Structures are given as structure tokens and as C-alpha cells.
Amino acid sequence: MAELKITKNNFEAEVVKSHLPVLLDFWAVWCPPCRMLSPVIEEIAEEYEGRAKVGKINVDEEPELAAMFAVENIPTVVVVKNGKVVNTSVGYKPKEQITAMLRDV
């Protein structure tokens, strides 16, 4: 499954009410570290299909969601389980560190 584009319109259904953990990637087109992280997030989405959802939130298009999660720097990766934030990472991280965030939940 490809990453989901998360917006304020589908946030409740895809994230808050998800029975699976959700990894959210807060990013922007103009952000070089975000572009470096993008293929990693795509790989994780494929590898964790059926075990976790992976969503991308463009901070320029969804400022309300970025504010809700107090995102001040990007990329920011957040893991949400049962509607609650359980892990957060700011800045580019290697794949192993991001997948470790999912293993912990």
C-alpha cells in the first residue's frame, strides 16, 4: 500500500479511528531532508502493509494538522496508536531508527 495523503478531511477516519498504528510524515516540497526521507517512508509503507498505516502530511497544505502536532521543524515523523502520539522523531533519520519507532508500539 502506498502512503496515504492525510488531510484535515480524512484525519479522523485514517488516523484517530485506525485500528493499526499510524506513522505520519510531516514534510514539504521545498525541504531537502524531507525529499531524502521520502523513499524511506515509501519503503516502510510497503513493508508494513497490513501492520501499520503510513501517512504523509504536507505542512504547507495542512497547517492545522502541523499545529495540532506542534510541528516546528521538518521532517517530523510521528507514530500514533489508538489516537495518541506514542513516538516522535525530528529531522532525517535512517530507516532502522524509523522502523524502531513502529516496533515499540
C-alpha positions as CSV (number, residue, x, y, z in Angstrom):
1,M,0.0,0.0,0.0
2,A,1.3,3.4,-0.9
3,E,1.4,6.2,1.7
4,L,-1.9,7.9,2.4
5,K,-2.2,11.6,1.8
6,I,-3.6,12.8,5.2
7,T,-5.7,15.9,5.2
8,K,-7.9,17.5,7.8
9,N,-10.8,15.9,5.9
10,N,-9.6,12.3,6.4
11,F,-7.5,12.6,9.5
12,E,-10.3,11.4,11.9
13,A,-11.0,8.3,9.9
14,E,-7.5,7.4,8.8
15,V,-5.5,8.3,12.0
16,V,-7.7,8.8,15.1
17,K,-10.0,5.8,14.4
18,S,-7.4,3.5,12.9
19,H,-7.1,0.1,14.5
20,L,-3.5,-0.1,13.2
21,P,-0.6,2.2,14.4
22,V,-0.1,5.1,12.0
23,L,3.2,6.6,11.1
24,L,2.8,10.2,10.0
25,D,5.5,12.0,7.9
26,F,5.2,15.8,8.2
27,W,7.0,17.2,5.1
28,A,7.1,20.0,2.5
29,V,8.2,20.1,-1.2
30,W,10.9,22.7,-0.5
31,C,12.6,20.7,2.3
32,P,15.7,18.8,1.2
33,P,15.8,16.4,4.2
34,C,12.2,15.6,3.5
35,R,13.0,14.6,0.0
36,M,15.8,12.4,1.3
37,L,13.4,10.7,3.7
38,S,10.6,10.2,1.2
39,P,11.9,7.0,-0.4
40,V,12.5,5.6,3.1
41,I,8.9,6.3,4.1
42,E,7.7,4.7,0.9
43,E,9.7,1.5,1.7
44,I,8.2,1.4,5.2
45,A,4.7,1.8,3.8
46,E,5.2,-1.3,1.6
47,E,7.0,-3.4,4.3
48,Y,4.4,-2.6,7.0
49,E,1.3,-3.1,4.8
50,G,-1.4,-4.7,7.0
51,R,0.6,-4.0,10.2
52,A,0.7,-0.2,10.1
53,K,-0.6,2.7,8.1
54,V,1.8,5.3,6.7
55,G,0.6,8.8,6.0
56,K,2.1,11.9,4.6
57,I,1.1,15.4,5.7
58,N,2.2,18.4,3.7
59,V,2.7,21.1,6.3
60,D,2.1,23.9,3.7
61,E,-1.3,22.3,2.7
62,E,-2.3,21.2,6.2
63,P,-1.1,23.9,8.6
64,E,-3.9,23.0,11.1
65,L,-2.6,19.4,11.4
66,A,1.0,20.6,11.7
67,A,-0.1,22.9,14.5
68,M,-2.1,20.1,16.2
69,F,1.1,18.1,16.5
70,A,3.2,21.2,17.3
71,V,5.5,20.6,14.3
72,E,8.1,23.3,14.3
73,N,10.8,21.5,12.1
74,I,10.5,19.1,9.3
75,P,10.8,16.3,8.5
76,T,8.9,15.2,11.7
77,V,7.8,11.6,12.0
78,V,5.1,10.8,14.5
79,V,3.6,7.4,15.4
80,V,0.0,7.4,16.6
81,K,-1.7,4.4,18.2
82,N,-5.3,4.4,19.4
83,G,-5.5,8.1,18.6
84,K,-2.5,9.0,20.9
85,V,1.1,10.0,20.0
86,V,3.4,7.3,21.1
87,N,6.7,8.3,19.3
88,T,8.1,11.4,17.7
89,S,11.3,12.0,15.7
90,V,12.5,15.3,14.2
91,G,15.0,15.5,11.3
92,Y,16.2,13.0,8.9
93,K,16.8,9.5,10.4
94,P,17.8,6.3,8.8
95,K,15.2,3.7,8.1
96,E,16.2,1.5,11.0
97,Q,15.5,4.3,13.5
98,I,12.1,5.0,12.0
99,T,11.1,1.3,11.9
100,A,12.2,1.0,15.5
101,M,9.5,3.6,16.3
102,L,6.9,1.2,15.0
103,R,8.4,-1.8,16.7
104,D,8.0,-0.1,20.0
105,V,4.2,0.1,19.7
